[in-house]
Amino acid sequence: MKNTVIWDMDGTVLNTLEDLQNSVNYALVSYGFKPYKPQEIKAMLGNGIKVLMELAVPDGLNNPRFDDCFETFKEYYQQHMNDKTKPYDGIEKVMAQLRQKGWKQAIVSNKIDNAVQELTAAYYPFVDLALGEQEGLKRKPCPDMVLTALKRLKATKEEAVYVGDSEVDLATAKNSGLDCICVSWGFRDRQSLQAIGAPSIVDEPEQLLEALLKMQK
């Protein structure tokens, strides 16, 4: 019987694309680099901000201005992470109903931890645990963050379901030994999720709630 959900953040419970795009482009333009369109940024997301900027800055880590650009991005995003960010329609209701039914819930993200804490407090203060990128824990798709969350929640792998929106999330669930449900409203559409072999895909929050409650029985 399932009674625990491990949520991805970006692209799953929060639409953070516009703030991430604006922050990346602010940093790039500050150093004379070309900005990106939303769909281009989408394709770069999932592995944390360091990898995001490695992909966005021309020549990545080999660019002599990379460190400066990365720091500019972090400073700007820290100040503007919640300008346009908002929950996906209907996901708040799903999470609230799960809480009412006694489910344990954690948000586990490759986003830097202070941003994860701030955004979780702003939108999902009822969540039992929020965990972002920090020293001593390998980023997803390594299982470390998920297993740490389960330990703190006092939940087993068998009791937990991982919900995410990307190939990183699917790999994280597999590496952690968790069942996985992928959502198509985030940074990867249904076709992309099917192409990577996602075993369970939902298109609406209501479908997600129904799928989770079936797993509780």
Disulfide bonds with the S-S distance in Angstrom:
none
